[in-house]
Each structure stands twice: as C-alpha cells, then as structure tokens.
Amino acid sequence: MLGTPLLNKHISMLQEYLEVQKESWSSTGCSIIANAWTDQRGRSLMNLVAHCARGMCFIDAIDASLEVHDGKYIYSLVSSCIDEIGPKKVVQVVTDNASNNMSASKMLQVKHPHIFWTSCAAHCIDLMLEDIGKITMVHNIIRDGKSITNLLYAQVRLLAIMRQFTKGDLVQAGTTRFATSYLNLRSLYDKRNELKQLFASQDWAKSSWAKKIKGQNAHNLVINNKFWSQMLEVINYFEPLAYVLRRVDGDVPAMGYIYGDLIKAKKDVAARLNGNEKKYGHIWKIIDARWDSKLKTTLHKAGYFLNRSFFYENKREIKEDFLMQAVVECATCMYRDDITVQDICVAQPSLYTEVMDSFGTTMAIRQRNSPTITPANWWSVHGTSAKDLRKMAIRILSLTCSFICMRKKLECI
C-alpha cells in the first residue's frame, strides 16, 4: 500500500533535484565525465555523467562489451551526450589518460573547439604515487609493512591480540591502491610503539607464530628503529600528495585548487625532508613529469589564477604573465564566437589583480580565505565590477577535475 506513493514521492524529489542541476548548467556550465569500467558480471560499461557545482547527473550507461573502445567510439558517445545537454552548457570532458581517449579528444576539438578535454587529476596523482612506489627503498618498505599486517591478520587469535594492544585496526582502505598503501604505512607508523609492546609481550612469545620464519621476520622489523625511520621518510613522500588526492576526489569542484595544491605539495615534501635536495629532488621530478604532461592545461592554470585565496596569498611569487596568458586562452576558447566578450574578459583582470572596485571592498578582502565560501561563490558575490570575467571565472571554478569519486558512487548502485 505504501510502496507506490513513497516511490512516486521519491521520484518526484529526484526529478526536482535534477531540474535544479540542469538549470544551473546555463550559468555554471558542466563537465561530461566518461569512464569505462567492468562490473561484477564481467560487462564492460561506459558511464556518462554530467557534473556541476550542485552535484552529478547520471546521463547514460552503455554496455560496450561488444564494441572496440577506440577513439572513434569514445568520441561518438561523448559527442552524442554533448548534443543532448547542449554544447554551450558543456565546458569540459574528463577522462583518464588512455590513448583512445586522447584520440577522441582531437576529434571533439574539430566539432566543438570551445570545449576542453582534460585528464582525471586523481588518476594522474595516483600515477605519481605509483612512480614513487617504484623507488627501491619505497618498494621495500611497502613490502615489509604488508608482511607485518598480513601476519597479524592471518589468524583470529593473533588479530585479537593485536587489537588489544593497538586499540583498533591497522589496515585502512583508500581511494586507490597506492593511497591505501600510504594509509596503511601511516597507521603502522602511528602505532609503532604499541606494535613493539605486542612483539615484546608474553602473548606473542607464547604464540606459534613467534617460532616461525614469518613471525621472526616481522618481529625483527618492528624492533628495528631504522625500519621505522625509513617508513617515516616514505610517508613524507606520499602524504602531501595524499592530501591533494583527497581534495580532487571529493564532491567539491577542485579545478581552482589542483594547480596550487600541487605547488604546496612539492614545498611540503621538501620541508618534511629538511630541505635536503638529494632526498626530495627525485620526488619533485616524479611529480613534475606527470604534472607537466597532464595537469598544466589552460584550465588548470586559469583556475589557479582565479582562485582568490591562492592568487592574493602568493601574488609576489606568481608569474602573472604566465597565468594571464591562460586566462586569455580560456576567453578565446570559451567565447570563440563573440570577440566583444573576449576583449572585455581580457581587459577586466586588472580590476582583480589590482584589488579595485568590488574586489577591493572590506568584505571581499576579508572573505578571500573563508573556508565556507567557495572560489566560485566569492566571484559571484564580489566580481560584480567585472561581469564578463566573473561569468568565465564561475564556469571554470565550478568544474571538477576527477572522475574517481563518481565511479565509486556508480559502482555502489
């Protein structure tokens, strides 16, 4: 009796929610997220989702098991999705770095030159973590850390003893495989004293594992201070990037943050390693290699420039000409058919950079670093002196730069 009325009520609520999202696409724009994955039944599915500052809107899921996932096929799916939404409402397409996606991006550029095609930031950062994980010392520490957790979780009684000493679990699940490795190393390191007490206890000495080779190896690792010192160094490689991954994997639009967060991550790595370039230099090279090739696009640089908290805080260090060029390129691309708007957008940034008119009010200055006001909302309120630039800034700062969070939600359906 209650099923149909409740179902209809929820359908009506969902439709209202989606209508609010769709209405916002005209002002904030949206991202088309295309992601292929394999479900539990072994089907190859292609998800198409529209993402905006108000949330995600599921567009379609195609069973592509019988299709060749080449550039032409990806392009046809994305292009039809853009046509359905409306080309003027779409700002970017987000995919992973696969060669077929890059081929599709070139085809889309011909049909819709005003739409950007960007790589998933979370995927790029995970590749950075993976590259760091290939360093011999890092690989060995991850391997040894896993040997300890695998041992402690191998037997019910041993696991119960471990939980008595650590007051909880050691293993944590992260967004990606290498994020999980970092979280587990962090957990091990934070509970190193409790683990030392465990391996020095009578409970351990009386267990059958204390006499086995795996148990003795784990014991020797836990009581070895050099092992923990190296683990801390590995954590210092991973942790700053894990913070960035957490940001781009969230629901809050991150296009205005990714560039600045990676700058901060590099500085944090160097500071954690006491400014020793011999220790942090190769980590910087790994970060830069992925960053330079995939995450320094026009949108990423313009987002950094237009994020008021990053720009004003780092104004002395920022090379304005370098970032201003990104704003010019965005205006040229996004308003390809309106040179008047292009010219206005290029003329108005000086009001922003020189803190003039609406950008220079007491409230605008005070709210630059407000954690409750997003960069897009700040521009919406305080960018009234530069209306055309404000519109472009809101569209850029409302963009996501990752699809991993979306994929996790869809896989739970």
N, C-alpha and C positions, 0 to 999 in steps of 0.2 A: 504493500500500500504506500509506504513512504519512498520506495525506490525511485519511481518515476518523477514525483515532484522534486525530490532532492537532486536527482540527476539534472533535471531541467534547470533548476536554480544554479547549479554549479556551471552548467554550460553557458547560461546567461552571464554569469560573473566572469567567466573566462573570455567570452566574446567582448564584453565591455573592457576588460583588461587589454585585450589585443587591439581594440579600436583606439584606445588611448596611445598605445605604442605606435600604431600606424599613422596616427595624426601627427605625432612628433617627428616622423621621418622627413616631413617637408622642411622643418626648421633645423633640426639637429643632424639630419642625414642618418644613414645607417651603413653597417658593414654586412656584406654577404660572406658567411663562413661556409666553406666547402671542406668536408672531411670524410675520408673513406675509412671504414673500419670493418672488422669481421665479427659477427655476433656469435653466440653460443651454438647456433645451428650450422655454423660454417658458411653463412651467406656473406658475400661482400656487399656492404651497404654504403651508399653515398648520401650523407646528410647535407641538407641545405638549410641554413638558418640565417635570419636577419637579426642583427644585434644593434641596439642603440642604447643610449644612456638610461632609458627606462626599463631595459631588460631584453630578453630574447624572444623571438617569434619563430616557431618552427614552420618552415615552408614545405619541405618535402623530404622523403626518404626513398631512395631508389634502390631496388635490388639489382645491382650491377654485376652479379656473379657471372653472367654470360658475355659481358662486354669487355672489350680491350680498353684498359684505362689509359689511353694515350691522350695527348694534348687536345686533339680534336673532340674527343668525347667529353673531357672535363670542360672544355670551352662551351660546348653545346648546352650542357647542364647549367653552367653559371650564367650564360647569356640568356637563356630562357627565363631563369629566375630574376634577372635584372629587368627583363622586359615586363614580367608580371608585376614587379614592385613599382617600376618607373625609373628610367635611367637617371633622372635629375635628383632622385632621392637617395641614390647609392653613391657613397664616397669612395669605398674601397672594397676589395675582395681579399680575404685572409685564408691562406692555405699553408701546408707545410712546404719544405724546400725541394720536394721531389722534382725531377726533370720534366715529368709530364705536366706538372702544374706551371712550371716556368714557361713551357712551350705554349700552354693555354693563355698565359698572361700576355704573350706577344700578340696572339690572335685577338684578344679582347681590346688591346690597345688600339688596334686598327678600327674596330667598330665603335668603341667608347673611349676615346683618348682622354676624357675628363675623369675617368675612374682609375684609381690607384690599385695596384696589386701588391700586397705585402706578405712577408713570411711570418709565420706564427712565432712570436717572441719567446713563448715558453719552450717551444721546440728548439729554438736557437740556443737558449740558455742551458737547456738540458744537454745539448751537444757540447757546450763549453765544459760543463761538469763531467761529461763523458771523456773529453780530451784530457782534462786534468786527471781523471781516474786512470789514464794510461801511463802516467808517470810511475816509474818503478816503485818508489817509496810509497806513493799513494796507493797503488795497486796492492802492495804487500800489507799495508795497514788495514785496508778494507777486507782483504782476505783473512787476516788474523783476527780482526774484530768479528767477522762472521763465524770463524771457528769457535769463538767463545760463546756466542749466542746460540749457535747450532748445538753445542754441547749441553748448555743449560736448559734448552728447550727439548732435548731428546728424551727425557724421562720425567714422568709425572712427579715423582718424589723430589728429584733434583730441582725441578721447576718450582715446586712449593717451597723448598729451602731458599732458593734464590729470591723469591718474592718476600720471604720473611726478612731477609737482610736488606733488600733494596726498596721495600715498601711499594712495590709496583712492578711493571714490566720494563724490559729493555728494548724490545722491538717496536718500532713505530712505522706506520705506512705514510709515504709521501706521495706527492703528485706524480712523480716519475721515478724510474728505477734509481737514478743517481741521487735524487732528492731523498729517497728512502735510505740510501747508504749514508748520506750526511746525517740524517736524523738519528740513525742507529749509532753512529760514531759519537754524536753529541750526547746521546743517552748513556752510552758506555762510559764516556769520559766524566760526565757529571756524577756517575755512581761508582767511580773507580775505588774510592775508599771503602764503600760497602762491599764491593767485589773482593777487595783484598782481605777484608774481615771474613768473608764467606770462605775463601780458599785457605784461610788460616784456622778455620773452625774445626771442631771435632765432628760436626755433621759431615763436612767434606772428607775428612780423614777416614771416617768410617764407611763412606760410600764406595761402591765397587769401581766408580769412575776414577777415583784417586790413584788406582793402581794400573789404569790403562794408559796407553801412549797418548791418546787424545786428551785425557784428563790431565796428564802431566804437562803436556804442551800448553794447555790453557792456563794451568797453574803458573808455569814459568813466565808466560806473557803477562799475567795480571800482576805479578810481584816485581816486574821489570820496569823501573822508572823511565828508562829510555823509550820503551814502547809507548808509554803514556805521553811522553814529551813529543814524540813523532806524531802521535794521534792528534795532539793539540795543533800542531803545525798544519796537518791535513785539514782539520776543522776550520782553521783560519783561511785556507784556500777556498773552501766550499761555502762557508757561512754567508759572506757578503752577497754571493750570487744567489744563495737560497732565499735571502730577503727579497731580491729582485724577482725571483720566480714566484714567490708568494704574492707579490703585488700584481704581476701580469696575469696570474692565474685566477684572480678574484673577479667579482662581478662589476667592480667599479671601473669605468673606462680608464685605460692606462696609457694612451698614446702620448699624453703630456708628461709622462713620468719616466718611460723606459730609457730615454737617452740620458737624462740627468741621474737616474738611479745607477746606471752602469758607470758613469763617471765617479759617483760616490763609492760604488763597489770597488773600483780599482784603487781609489785612495785608501779605503778601509783595509784592503788586503795589504797594501804597503805599510800602513800604520801598525797593523797587527804583527807584522814581521820586522818591526823596529826600523823601517826604512832601509833594510838590507836588500839592495837591488839584486844581489846574487840569488836571494831566496824568492823575491816577488817578480823579478824580471820575466821569467819564463811563464808565469801565470798571466801577467799582463799580455804577453804575446799571444797566448791561447785565447784570451778574451777578445783582443783586438782582431784576430783572424776571423772569428765568427761575426763580430760586431761590424767590422768594416764591410763585409760582403753582403750582410742581410739586414742589419738594423740601423744603418745610417742613411736611410732613404730621405727623400724630401719631407715626407710626412713626419718622420721621427724627429728630424732637426727642427721643423717648424713647430711641432708640439712642445719641444724643449724651450724654444724661444718664447712661445706664447703662454707657457705656464708661469704665472706671475711669481710664484714662490721661488722657482729656480732662477728666473731671469734677474729679479731685483737683488736676490741674495748673492749671486755670482757675477753681477754686472761688470765688475772690474776685470774679471778673468775671461769673460765671454768675448769671443771674436765676433762682434756684431755683424760685420760684413759677410762673414761665412754663413751665419744663420739667417741674416736678412735675405740672402740670395735664395734660401729655401722658401721663405715667405713669398718672394716674388714668383718663384716657380709654382708654388701652390696656387697663387692667384691666377697665374697664366693658364694653368691646367683646369682649375675648378670653374673659372669663368671664361672659358675659351671663346664663347660666342658673344661676350659682352666686354669689349675693350674699355668702355667707360668705367665699369666696375673694377676692372683690372687696374686702371690708372688710380682710382680712388684708394683701393686697397694698398697700393704701393706708396701712396702719399701719406696715409694715416698712421703708420707705425711710429713716426716721430712723436706723436702725442703720447703713445705708450712708453717709449723709451725715455723720453724727457719728463715724464710724470706731469703732463699738462692736462688742464680742464678736468673732465670726470675722473681721470686716472690719478689726479693729484689731490683729491679730497681726503679729509682726515679718515673717513670710513674706509675708502679704497685702500689707503696705505695700511691701516690697522688690520684689514682683513686679508692681506696678502698671504699670510701663513696660517689662516684659520683652518683647522682640521675638519670643520663642519661645512665648509664652503668649497665645493669642487672648483677646479680651474674654469670649467665652462660656465658655472653659475656666477663666478666672480666677473667674468667678461659680460655676462648677461646683465648684471646689475651696474657695473662700473665702466663699461665700454661704450656708453651712450654717445660720447664725443666722436667716436669712430665707428659709425653704424655698419658700414660695409665690411670693415676689417673685423668688427665684432661678430658678424654673421659667419665669416670664414673661420674665425677662432673657435666659435662654439661648435661648428661642424667638425673641426679637427680634434678638439679636446674632448669630444663626446665619443670618440672612436675606441673600440677595443683593439688589442694587438695580439690576441691569443685565442685559440680555439679549444685548448685542453679542458678548461672548466666546462665549456659547452658539451664536449664529448662525454665527460663523466656523467653529466646530468642525463644525456640521452641514453647512455648505456644502462642507466638505472630504470628506464621506462619498461 
